Amino acid sequence: MAIHIRAGDILIGEVIVYETSKVTVLSLIKKSEKHRGLKKKLFSTFFIPT
């Protein structure tokens, strides 16, 4: 399993569990004409494999 630790690395998954020290406000983003998603920036974050 690759470990991504640089700023800008991408993490994609069905379920993502994390522990973090700081979180920005949720942003609503447009994924397609009918679908929307959520965007959030995390700082000093540890992702926990499930």
N, C-alpha and C positions, 0 to 999 in steps of 0.2 A: 504494500500500500504506500503510495507517495505521500510525503508530508509537504504541505504547501504553507510556507511561513512568510513569504514576501508580500508587501503591500500590493494589492491588485490581483492576487491569486483568487481563483474562482472555486467555489464549492457547490456541487449540485447533488441533490438527493431528495428522496421521498419524504424522509423525516430527518431533521437535523436537531440534535440536542447539544446545547452549549452552555458554558459558564463564562460570564464576562464581567468586567469591572465597570464598563461604561457603554451606554447605548444611545444612539441618536433617535429622534422622533421618527415614527413610521411614515413612509411616503407611499402613496398609492400610485402605481405605475400601470401603463397600458401595455398588455401583452399582445392583444389582437383586437379586432373590432368589438368582440363580445366578451373578452376575458380580461380581467385585471389581476394584478399581483401586488405584493408588498415588498418594499425595499427598506433596509435598515443597515446602518453602519455600526460595526462592533469594534471595540478596542480591547486589547489585552485579553483575547478570547481563547478558550480551550474547547475544542470540539470533542465530544465523547462518542466513540463508535458504539452503535447499538446492534 
